[in-house]
Amino acid sequence: MKAAVLEAIGQPMVIDDIDIADPIGREVLVEVKANGLCHSDLHMAENNFGTVLPAVFGHELSGIVSAIGPNVTGFAVGDHVVGSLISHCGACERCLAGRTYQCRNRAATARTADQAPRLTRAGLPVTQGFSLAGFAEQALVHENNIVKVTKDIAFDKAALLGCGVITGAGAVVNSGQVRVGETVAVIGCGGVGLSAIQGARLSGALRIIAIDLQPGKLALARAMGATDTVNPADGDPIKQVQELTGGLGVDHAFEVIGLKETAMQAYGMLATGGTAYLIGIQKPGTIFEMAGGNFLGTQRNLRGVYMGSSNFKVDVPMYAEYYLQGRFNLDDLVSQTIPLDKVNEGYEDLKKGEVARSVVVF
């Protein structure tokens, strides 16, 4: 089958033929129909996080179940599914409490060392990025890495549910537990940021401040629920947020870009007792430095958030229903659809900040 293979860090992906194994145990073979271009894959492709190469990335996948392993209980051939990188065993105390994103035994969804790899090329192993490898015509995954969704939602929209939507909206709804009347700032208005803005709207936030350098994205943020917009090109975003809030700052600030500068801005625009949530992936070796008095005097909090603290088996179908009800906008999150052989061009568009989400369709 065709796949986009990363052979070297910092180099373009190569479209090549790779082999995929038959499903065993609790594995499911998915005919991939769409896969979103998430910034997390780009971070992994451009920075050395220790991934063994060659590798196939792509973790915002949707598709149709084409075969199942003998021990699969939750899926049947023909089901429409969405993938998620939240690998979880389903049996540890964290999983049983609904916190699958904190699973104690994520390796339970992978093949063991004595089993053949799921992906190979010319007989040699190919790393399955994020346990999904959705930049390929097929994906072989553990049943705990997918969830069934209604056939009423198009594949290019459904793909975004598995990461961008639950990461952004989940950070607001689950991690931040934003309440009616509170104030929110979102730094970065790509797919994750726009989902956070919509999560804040669903939560009843009184003021939702969108922050981005691209005027087009700020306009889209307003259409999705932002009450105010800030362009850092017009001046210090911290001061602009303080002006919008009468000098108080915001209760919650969500940073979705993954830069040290914007992470510190998120912390700096908080009100007393507020929390900054770091969602974007920071480069290896990034160090944050803060004066200790800032924590005591302002009672501010700094929190890392993984995948929106989501139980994706519950949250993905929920947001699909919100979409079908007209209460969550997925249509405008999809900026363009592209074929697999245009994946590198799609990531160039993402780096320029010109798109909310590009989606590879098969």
N, C-alpha and C positions, 0 to 999 in steps of 0.2 A: 504494500500500500504506500501511497505518497504521504510524506511527512516533512515538516520544517525542522531540520536538525541543526542544533548549535554545536559547532565543532571546536570553537575557540572563543574565550571570553573577549568581548568587545568586537567580534566579527559578525557580519550578517549571517542569518540562518540560511541553510542550503536546502533546497527542495530535493529530496532523495527518496529512494525506495527502501523501506524497512519491513521487517517481518514481525507479526504479532502472534502470540501463542493462543491456543484454545483455552477457554475458561475452565478452571478447576475449582473445587471447593465452593466458596461463596463469591466467586468472581462473575462479573457480568460483562459481556461484549456489547459495546455500544457503537452503532453507526452514527458518527458525528455529523450533525447537520449545521452547527454554528459554534463559533468560539470567539469570545470577546478578547480584544487586545488590552490587557490590564497592565498597568505600570509595574506591578510586582514582577512579572515575567521579564520586563525590560531591565529592572534592577538586577535580577539574577544573571541576565545575559551580559551585562556590562561591568559587573563587579564580581570579584572572586569570593563567593560565599562557601567555597569548598565543594561545589557540585562536580561530580565526576562526569567528564565529557567523553563521547558525544552524548547529548541529551535532547529530548523533545519537551518543550514547555507548552503552555496553554492550559489554563485552569478554569476558564469560564465557558464550559461546554454544555451544549444541549444536544439531544439526539434521540434515537430510537433503539430500544433493546433488540439485538439480533440473535443473541444466544446467551444461555445462562449455565453456570456450573451446577453440579448435582446437589449442592447443599444450599442453594439460594432459595429463600422463602418469601422475599418481599417483592419480587419482580417477575414479569412474564414477558415473553417475546412480543414485541409490538408496543410495549409501554413507552410513553414519552418521558424522558428523564432530564434532570439537570445535575451536573456534577459540582462537587465542592471539595476544596483542599483540606477541609476539616476532617482529617483521618481520625477515627476513634474506635475503640474496641467495643463500646456499648455495654461493658460489664463492670468497669471500675466504679468507685464511689462518685467520681466526678461525672461520668457519663450517666449514671443512674440518677444523679441530681439534676440532669438536664444541661450540665456544663460540658458538653462534648468538646468544646474548644479548649478545654483544659485536661483532656484525656491523659491518663497516666501510662497508657500502653498503645501509643499510636502505631507502633510497629506491627500490631496485630492484623492490620489490613494489607501488609506487604507480603510478598513471597519470601520464604526462608532461603538461607544460603544454599541449601541442598536441592532447591527447586530451580528449574530453568527460568531465566528471566522472561518477563512479559514481552519485552521488545528487544529485537536483535537486528544487526545489520552485518551482512556477510558472516554470520555466525557468531559475532561478538556482541556483548551486551550494550544496550542503549539505555541510558538513565531515563526513567519516567518522571519528568518534572512534576512536583507537587502531587505525586501519586495519581496523576490524571493523564498528562500528555495529550491535550486536546488539539494541538496543531497537527492533526493527522486525520486520515479518513475514518479510522476506527480507534476506539479506546477500550482497553481492558482494565477494569477497575473492580475493587472490592465493593460489595453491595452497600457498605457503610459510607461510601464516597459519592453516592447518588441518591436522588429522591425523585419520586414519581410526581409529575405535574399534569394538569389538565391539557388535553389536546386542543383546547380553544385558544391557546396562546402561541403565537408564531415563534419559531426556533430562535431567530435573531434577538427577539425580546427576552425570551426565556433564559438565554445564555447568561444575561447580565445578572439574573437573580442569584446565581451561585457564588458571586464574589462582590461585584461593585455595589449591588443594592443592599445585601445583608451587611456588608462591611460599613457602608455609609449610614444607612438608616438604622442599622443595628447599634452602631456606636452611640447614636442619640437616644434610641428607645431603650436599649438593653443596658449598655455601659453607663451612659449618663443619666438614664431614667429622668429625662427632662420633663418638667411638670408644666402645667398650664400657667401662663403668665411669666415664665422665666425668659431670660435673654440668651441668645445663642449667636456665636460667630463661627463661620466656616471658612477656613483658609484653603483655597484651591477649589475650583468649580469644574473639575472633570467629572467622570462618571460617579466616583465615590462621593465627591463633595456635593454634587447635585442630589444624590440619594440622601445624604445627610440633611440637606435643606428640606427635602420632602419629609424626612423623618421628623424634623423639628416642627413642620407644619402639622403633621398628624398628631404630634404630642401636644399641640396647643401653645407653642412658644409665642410670647407676645411680640418679640422682636427677633428677626432672623437676619443677620448681617452677612452678606456674601462678599468674599475678598478674593480678587483675581486681577491679573494684569491685562486680560483680554476682554475688551468691551463686549464682544459677542457673547462670551460666556456669562458675563454679568447680566446681560439682557435675558439670557436663558434662565439664569438663577432667579430673576424676578418672576419669570413666567411659572417657575416651579415652586414659588412660595416665599422667596426672600423679600423682606420688607424694606431693606436698605442694601446698598452696594458700596464697596470701597475699592478703589483702584490705587495700589501702592505707588503708581507713577505720579499720583497727585499729592504725595506726601506721606509721612510716617503713618503706617496703618494703625499703630497703637493709638496715636493721637486722634486719628479720624474716628476710631471706635469709641474712644472716650468722649469725644464731642457728641457723637450720636446718642450716647447713654447718659448725658448730663454729668460727665466726669466720673461715673461710677464704674464703668467697665461691664463686662458680661458675666453671666453666671457660668456659662459653658463655652469653651473655645475648642474647635475640632480642627486639627492640622492634618491634612491628607496628602501633602506633597512629599514629605520625607527629607526636608532640608533643616539643618541646624538653625539657620536664621529664622525661618518661619515657625519653627518649634518654639524658639524664644519669644517671638512675637505673640504667639498664642498665649504663653504664660504671662506676658507683659500686659495683655489687654483684659485680664481677669478682674472682676470685682472681688471684694473681700470674701473669702470662703469659696471662691470659684475654682473650677477644675479645668485644666487643659488636657486634652486627650490626643495622644500621639498615635496616629493611624498609619501615616506613610512610613515606608521602610527607609531607615537611615543607612548611609554607607558604612561599611565596616570601619571601626576605629573612631567613629564620631564620639566626641566627649562633650557633655553639657557642663557648664560651670555656672553656679549660682551662689549668691551671697546667702549665708544661712539665715540671716535676719528676715529675708523675704518670706520664708516659710512661717516663722513665728508671728511676725507683725501683720501679715496680710492673710494668713491662714489659707493660702492658696495651695492647690494640689496639682501634681503632675502625674499623669497616668498613661501607661501604654495600653493599647487596645488591640486585640487580635481578632480579626474577622467579625467585628461588631458584637463580640460576646454572644454569638448566635448559636442556637440549636437549629441548624439549617434544615433538618428534617421537618421541623414545625414552621420555621420562618419563611422558607422558600415558597411553599404552597400558600401561605398567608399573603405574601406580597403579590403573588400571582393573582389572588382573588381581589386584592386592592386594585390591581391594574384593570381587571375585568369590570370592576365596579366604577372605574373612572376616577379613582382616588389616588392613584400613583401613576405618574407619567413615565412610561418606558419608551414610548415612541420617539420622543425628542432626545432621549439619551443615546440613541443609535444615530451617530452622525453620518456613517457610511457603511455599506457592506462591500467586502472585497473578496476576491478568490485567494486561495492559499498562497499562490505564487507572488502575491503582492504584500505578504506579511511584513517584509522589511520596509517597504514604502509606508505601510500603515503605521509602523512605529516611528518613522521619521515625522509623520504628521503629528503623532502624539507628543514627540519631543518639542515640536514647535508650539505646542499648546493650542492648536487650532481646532481640535475635535474633542467632543465629550467621550465618545467611544466609537472605535471602528470594530466591526465584527466580520471575521472570516466566515464565509458561508460555503457549504459543499453541495 
